[in-house]
Amino acid sequence: MVALPQRQPMAMAPPRVRVAIVDDSVVVRGLLSRWLSETPAIEVAGTFRSGREIIEALPALQPRIILLDLDMPDMDGLTALPLILSKSPGTRVIVVSSLSVHGAEMTMRCLMKGATDYLPKPSNHREVSTSSDFRQALIAKVLAVGGIRAAMRQQQAAPAPRPTPTPAPTPAPASSNPLFARTSAAGRVVSRPAPAPAAATAVAAAPPGRASAGIRPLEKTRPKVIVIGASTGGPQALVSLLSHMPRVANRIPIVIAQHMPPIFGAIFASHLKQHVGLPACEAAEGKPLKAGAIYLAPGGCHTVIRRQPDGQMILTMLPSEARGPWRPSIDLLFTSAADCFGADTLAIALTGMGRDGTGGAQDLIQRGANVIVQDEPSSVVWGIPGSIAEAGLAAAQLPPEKLGELAQSLVEGNAA
């Protein structure tokens, strides 16, 4: 009998993220559309010149991401944002705004109202069209916020669909069935056992996506300082975290490294103070580290903790070139806390792109400190916390509100 060839499983198409562009400038709309369309994993669902236009197109458009300008005629981005989120709750909004003080203030208000992230836009059309950094940041942010890399990881980890076997009228003897036999060098047919079904079952049962290296034991040390790192999606996560640890700031200092441009620091500190009801300020060179305050590292440079000869802890600013592309650096903040406070540090890593913070977390673990991270389901991008979890450095993986409750329990000595 001639064995019929099996049908090969069809390769799954790579995931794509649908993006809508909202900007009153035809030049900017054209540039962004062309750049994104040249990326195979991105599909441009449409371009719109005002907030009103995109709202009218929802929800039939079904974009995964909306790139939203703020200063537009008819309806600006700040006005449109809550209407967009109400009409299309599953859509994530990335604010694309200028780096002016006005633009930064408007952007921060959008982040507090539910925008997922922001992207600083060069000040004029010429700079937009010639800035390779802006183009690279745009594509990287769309892919990360759109979950493309996570979806591809899951697709690669998932078992391939089994082909449907073609039934044969009469099964061949086991010794001649091409699925269970091979021909020896002498030409004899020798039997070969069928593959064990247990192996296929084990592959099918393996969970998709990235697996962490396990949860570390939670040390019962009562921290004397909390250091927090965040990036993409961080502002909302920080509000949720800090809102659930209201008594902590009165007991110990909190230092935050949130990736952001220079102009955002003081504005973000003001919004944190307003939304959380806790004292927050932008860190500055030589500022003493005291309980009762939340210090936000300025954008564009790095903030670290230093011990003075008299034992007092102060904040020190380092130039932006001191460590990699991320500013302010979570690694540098975490490592400085490890050097100054050792096991008396609690580090919290929230949602964000990249691996910034993993090296600093390693330094903290070596000194007996606790590192806890945001879990994957609640993260906009599980890059920063995921990298720490995969390295086996996390003592907990929880949503921000639960991280806040755990932090408060540790500070008060009530952790189970």
N, C-alpha and C positions, 0 to 999 in steps of 0.2 A: 504494500500500500504506500502511496506517496503522501507524505505528511504535508498538510496544508500549512502555509506560513501563518504565524500569529500576527494579528494586527498590533502595530506598535502604538503605545499611548501617545496621544497628541500632547505636544509641549504646551504648557500653560503660558499664555501671553504675559509679558511682564506688566506689573501694575502701572497705572498712569494716574496722575492727579489732575483733576479739572480745576482750572484757575480762571477767574473773572478779574478783569482789570478796570478800575474806576479812577479816572483822572481827567480833568478838564483840558489837559494839553494833548493835542493830537500827536505831537512829536513824542511825548513820553509814552502815550498809549502804543504808538507804533514800535518804538524801541523795545519796550517791555514785552510786547506780543511777539516780536521777532526773536528776541533772546530766548524766551521760554519755549517757543515752538521748535527751536533748534535742539532742544533737549528731549530725547525720545520718551522719557518718563513723564513728561508734562504735556497736557492738552489745554490749549487756550479755549475756554468755553465762550468767550465774548469780551468785547471792550465797551465801556460806557463812559459818558462824559460828566455824569452827576450822580449823586446819591439817589435821586428820584428815579433815574433810569434803571439802576440795578435793582431797586426795590420792586419796580413794575415787572422786571424779568424773573423775579423769584416767585415761587419755588421751582417753576418748570425748568429753569436753567440748571439747578442742582450742582453748583460748584462746590468743590471741597474747600477751596481757599478763595477769598476775595482780597485783592490788593487794593487798599482804600486810601485815596488821597484825602486830605482834609479841607484845603481851601478850594472850594468849587462853587460855581454859581448855582442857582435854583435850590439846591440842598447840599449843605456841606457834609463832610464825613462824620463829624461829631453828632449831628442831628440824625444822620442816616443809620449810624451804628446800632442803636437799640432796635430800630425797626427791622434791620437786616437780621439780627439775631433772633428776633421774635418770629419772623416769617420763615427763616431757614435755620433752625436751632443747631443742626449738625455742621453748619459752615463755620470755618475758622477765618477770622479777619486779621490780616497783617496790615498795620497802618504804615503807609509810605509817606514820610513827612520830612520837611526841611529841618536843618539843624539850628534854626533860629530859636530864641527864647520862647517866642509865641508858639512855634511849632512843637517844641519840647513840652510846653505846658498842655497844649491840646492833645498831644500824643499820650501823655500820662493820664489825662482824664479819660481817654479812650480805653487805655489798659485797665483802669479801675472800673470801667463800665462793661468789660467783657471782651475786648479785643485780645487776641492770643499773643501777638508780638508786634514789633515795629521794625522798620528798616529806614535808617537815615538816608534822605535823598539829597544829592548835591544841589547847590543853590541855583544853578541855571542849566539850560538845555545842553549847552556845550559840555559842561562838566558831567552831566548825566550820560551823554553819548560817548565820552572818551574815558570814563572811569571803569577800568577793568575790575577794580576792587568792588565797586557797586554792583556790577554785573555778576561777579562770582558770589557775592553775599546774597544777592537776590535768588539765584538758582539754588544755592545751598539751603537757604531758609525755606523756600517753597518745598523742596524735597523732604526736609526734616519735619516741618510742620504738617506736611501732607501725609506723613507716615510711610513714604515710599520705601525707605531703607528697612523699616521694621517689617513691612509687608513682604519685601523680597527675602528677608531672613526667614520668615515663616514659610514662604513658598519653598525655599531651598531645604528647609528642615523637614517639611511634610513629606510623607511617603508618596512615591509616584503611584497613580491609579493603576490597578491591575488590569491587564488586557483581558477582554472577554474571550475565553477559549472557543474555537470553532469545533463543534461536536463532530466526531468521526463516526461513521455507521458501525464499524467494527473495530474495537481497540486492538492494536498490534500487540504481539507478545512482548513482555517486558524486556527480553533480551535484544529485541530489534527496534523498540520505540526510541526515536532519536532524542526524546526528552530524558531518557533514563539510561542511555547506553553510550559507549564510546568504542572506537575501533583500535585494537592494539597494534603495535608495530608489525606483528606477524600476520595481521589481517583478521584475527579472531575478534568476535564481538564479546565484550565482557560487560557485566552488569555494573550500573552505577546507581547508588541509592538516590531516591528523590530528595530534594531539599527539605530540611526539617521545617514544618509549618510554624514552629515556635519562633523562629527567627523573624519571619514576616510579621507575626503577632507583636513581637517586641518593637519592631520598627514602627508599626502602625500605632502602638501605644505611646511612643515617645512624643512628648509635648513639643509643639512648634515654638519657634522663636528662640531667644537666648536663655540659657539656664544659668542661674547664679551659682557660685562656688559654695553656697551654704551660708547660714546665718551664724555669726559669732555669738558667744555668750555675752550677755549684757553685764558690764561691770557695774557694781553698786556704788561706785564713787560719786559723791555729790560734786558736780562741776562748779568751778569758780568763774568760768567764762564760757560763753557759747559763741561759736563762729559758724557762719552760714554762707554757703555758696549757691548761686543760682544763675541761670542764663535764660534761654528761650522759655517763655511762659512763667518766668520767675515772679514778676510783680504780683499777680493774682495769688500764686502759691504762698508768697511771703505774707500777704494780708491774712490768708486763711491760717497759716502757721502761727503767726504772732497773736492773732485774735484768740487762740486757744491756749495761750500761755501768759495771761495777763499779770500774774504775780511774779513772773520770773525777772522781768526788767527791774523791778524794785530791789532785787536781791543781788544780781550779778550783771556785769556788762555784756552786751550783745554786739558783735561786729559782723557786718554783712558785706560780702563781695558779690554784687550783682553786675554781670557784664552789661555795660552801657557806655554811650559816648560821654564826653566830659560835661556837656551842658545839662545832663539829666540829673546829676547827683543831688543838688540842693532841692530841685523840684520834686524828685521822688521821695526824699526825706520828709518834705512837707506833706505829701500825700499819705505817706505811711502814718505820720503823726495824726492826720485827720481821720483816716479810716480805721486805725487800730486803737487810737486813744492812748498811745504810749509815747513817751518822749523820744523823738528821733531827730538826729542831726547828721550833717555831712562831716565825715572825718577830716581832720586837718593835721598838719605837721606839728608834732610835739604835744598834741592834746592828751591830757591824762585820761587813762581808762578808769572809769568809775561806774559803780552800780547805779541803777536808776536811769540809764541812757542806752539808746540804740544808735550805734555808729554805722553810717553807710559809707562805704569806700567810694571816693570820687571816681567818675569815669575817666578813662584816658591815662591813668597811672595806677600804681599798686599801693595797697595799704597793708602794713605789717605791724605786729606788736613787738615792742622792744622793752627790755628791762633796764632801767636806769641804775647807776652805781648804788643809789640809796634804796633800791628795791622797788621803786615805783614803776608801774607799767604805763607806757605811753604809746601813741600811734605815730608811725613814721611813714612818709610817702617815698616811694621809689619810682624812678623814671620808667616810662612805659616799655622801654627796650629791655628791661630786666628779665622778662620771662615770656617767651612765645607770643602768639597773636592775641591771647585773651586778656582783656583789660576791664576791670582789675582782676588780677590773678587769684583764683581760689587756692591753687597750690601754695603760693607764697604766704597767704594768710593762714592756711592750715598749718604749714610748717613752722611759722613764727609762733603760733599758739602752742604747738608741741614743744618748742624750745623754751618758752616762757612759763607755761602752766603744766606741761606734761600730762599726767593722768587726770588732772583736774579740769580737763577740757572736754566739752561736748561739741562735736562737729555735726552739722546737718547739711546734707547735699540735696538740693531740690532740682526740679526739671531743668533741662538745658542741653544744648548741642555740645558735642566734643567730649573730651576726657579730662578736662581741667578739674583738679581736686583729687585725682587718684593718687598721685605722688605724695601730696600732703597728707592724705588719709593714711597712707602707709607709715609715714613718720609718726602720726598720732597713735596708731595701733602699736607701734614698737615701744611707745612710752606708756601703754596701758590705758589710753583714753577710749571713749566710746565714739563711734561714728554711726549715725543712723541716716537713712536715705528715703526719699520719696519712692513709692512703688510705681511700677510701670503703668497700670491702668489709669492712674490719676495724673500722670506726667504728660505734658504736651510733647516732649521729646525725652526719651529715657536714655540719654547719652551720658551725662555727668553722673547721675545716680546709678545707672546701669553698669557703667564702667567700674565703679567702686564695689557694687554688689558682685559682679563677675569675678573680681579679684579676691573675693572672700573677706572683705574688710568691713562689711555692714553688720551691725548688731540688730537692726530692724529695718524692714521695708514697709512703709505705711503711707497713707494719704496725708497731706499736710496737717489737717486738723488733728489727726491721731498722733503725728509727730510732735505737735505742740503739747498735747496732753501728756505724752511720755516725757518730754523735756521738763515740763513742770513737775512731774512726779519725781524725776531724778534730782532736780534742784532742791525739792522739799524733803528728799529722803524717803519718799513713799513708793518707789518703784518696787514692784513685786519681784 
